[in-house]
Amino acid sequence: MNRIQVNGLTIETDGLANISITDGNIIVNGKLIKGIKNCSNVTIKGNIGTLKVTGNVEIEGNVDGDIDAGGSVSCGDVSGSIDAGGSVHAKNAKQNIDAGGSVHIG
């Protein structure tokens, strides 16, 4: 069981969650979880699989896949690629990083 928090909402999943936060909706592993009012600045606590978000995101954990963000990204280790409209701050990224702003690794 994996427990993650998205803007204070706790979501429990089996294994790593694939999350999409677009159009004010949180979708986890293809299932609509809840609508949220502010998806322009998202905080996720816990390790996740992949992430697609329209705004900025801070991930207090690691990502086992790719991140696609419309804004800036701050996170731990990322096994996949990061595509961000803003800056990227990551502990480590194993694949490509495409950022609209600065990139800080380490």
C-alpha positions in Angstrom: 0.0 0.0 0.0 1.3 3.4 -1.0 0.0 6.6 0.7 0.5 9.9 -1.1 -0.9 13.4 -0.3 -1.9 15.8 -3.0 -2.6 19.3 -1.6 -3.5 17.8 1.7 -5.8 15.0 0.3 -4.5 11.6 1.3 -4.8 8.9 -1.4 -3.9 5.2 -0.8 -2.9 3.1 -3.8 -1.5 -0.4 -4.5 2.0 0.3 -5.7 3.2 3.5 -7.2 0.5 5.8 -8.5 0.3 7.3 -11.9 -1.2 10.8 -11.4 -2.7 13.3 -13.7 -3.8 16.7 -12.3 -5.4 18.7 -15.1 -8.6 20.7 -15.6 -9.0 20.8 -11.8 -9.3 17.0 -11.5 -7.0 14.5 -9.8 -6.9 11.2 -11.7 -4.9 8.3 -10.1 -4.3 5.2 -12.2 -7.0 6.2 -14.6 -9.7 6.8 -12.0 -11.1 10.2 -11.1 -10.4 10.8 -7.4 -11.5 14.4 -6.8 -11.7 17.9 -8.2 -9.5 20.5 -6.7 -9.8 24.3 -6.8 -6.1 25.1 -7.2 -4.1 22.9 -9.4 -1.6 25.6 -10.4 0.5 24.8 -7.4 0.5 21.2 -6.3 2.4 19.5 -3.5 2.7 15.7 -3.5 4.1 13.8 -0.5 5.2 10.3 -1.2 6.7 8.3 -4.0 4.8 8.1 -7.3 5.0 6.4 -10.7 4.3 9.1 -13.3 2.9 12.6 -13.1 1.2 15.0 -15.5 0.2 18.4 -14.0 -0.8 21.7 -15.6 1.0 23.9 -13.1 3.9 23.9 -10.7 4.6 20.8 -8.6 6.7 20.0 -5.5 7.2 16.3 -4.9 8.4 15.3 -1.5 9.5 11.9 -2.7 10.8 10.1 -5.8 9.3 9.5 -9.2 9.6 6.1 -10.8 8.6 7.4 -14.3 8.2 10.6 -16.2 7.1 14.1 -15.1 5.2 16.4 -17.5 4.5 19.7 -15.9 3.2 23.0 -17.3 5.2 24.9 -14.6 8.2 24.4 -12.4 9.2 21.1 -10.8 10.9 20.4 -7.5 11.5 16.7 -6.6 13.8 13.9 -5.4 15.1 11.2 -7.7 13.4 10.8 -11.1 13.9 7.5 -13.1 12.4 8.9 -16.2 12.4 12.2 -18.1 11.2 15.6 -16.9 9.4 18.0 -19.2 8.7 21.3 -17.4 7.5 24.7 -18.6 9.5 26.4 -15.8 12.6 25.5 -13.8 13.6 22.1 -12.5 15.1 21.3 -9.1 15.8 17.5 -8.7 18.0 15.4 -6.5 18.8 13.2 -9.5 17.4 12.6 -13.0 18.3 9.5 -15.0 16.9 10.6 -18.4 16.3 13.8 -20.4 15.3 17.1 -18.9 13.5 19.7 -21.0 12.9 22.9 -19.0 11.6 26.3 -19.9 13.8 27.8 -17.1 16.9 26.8 -15.1 17.9 23.2 -14.2 19.5 22.3 -10.8 20.5 18.7 -10.1 22.0 17.5 -6.9 
